[in-house]
Amino acid sequence: MRVRRGTVKFDVVKCYWRDAQTYDTWHELSEIEDECPLICSVGFLVKSTKDIIVIATTVAMDGMSNAGISIPIGMIEKMEKL
């Protein structure tokens, strides 16, 4: 799906990516999981470089956005246009 309104044009994408994990309490090293969780984000692909993509959940027709996420390319498992 491609959204076009005025001068705003973005593909809508579904992106599967591995998120980093953090721990805020003491853990036995043997208990720490060895795989990061798989996340799925859906939204407007507003930026793509060799290092990151940026997915926005909402965009205004004047080119502004109020929410989004930057995902490093190395964390992406799969991305598809909707």
N, C-alpha and C positions, 0 to 999 in steps of 0.2 A: 504494500500500500504506500502510495506517495501522497503527501498532503501538500496542497498548493493553495495559498490564500494571499493575495497581494504579492509581496516580494518574499514571503516565507515559504521555503520548500525543504522538506525533510522526509527521509525514509523512516518508516516505523519498523523497528527491529525487535527481535527477541534474542537476548544474549545470555548464554550460559557461561559462567565464569567461576573460578575458584577463589574463595574469600580467605583472607588471612585469619588465623585464630589468635586470640590473646587469652592469657590466664591471669587472674587477679588474686589468686591465693596459691599457697604452696602445693605442689604436686610431686608425687614420685615420678622420676623421669621415665620409668617404664610404663606409666599410666597415660602419658601424653599421646594423644592420637597422632598417627603418622599421615593422615590425609586431611586436607582442608575441605570444608563443606562446599558443595556445588550449589550455586545461586543462579536464579533466573531473573533477569531484569527485562522489562518491556517498556519501550518509549520511543521518542523521536531521536534519531541519530543526528545530533547537532554539530558534532566535530569528530574528525578522525585524522590522526597523525600516525607516524611510524611508531610512536610510543604509547598513545592512549586513544580511547574513544570516549566520547561524552554522550550520555543518554539523558534527555530531559523528559520529565513526566508531563509537563505542561509548557506550552509556548504561546506567546501572544503574537498577534499579527504584526506588531511593531518590532519583532525580533528579540523580545525579552523572554526570559524564563524564570520561574520562581523555584524550581526544584530539579535536581539532576544528580548524576553520579559520574565521576571520572574513573574509568577502569583501565589499568595497565594492560597493554596488548598481551604480555606474557601470561596473564591470568585467565585469558579467554580460551574456553574449550571449543565453543561453537557459536556462530551468530548467523541468523537468517532474517531476511526481509519478510515482512508480513503483508 
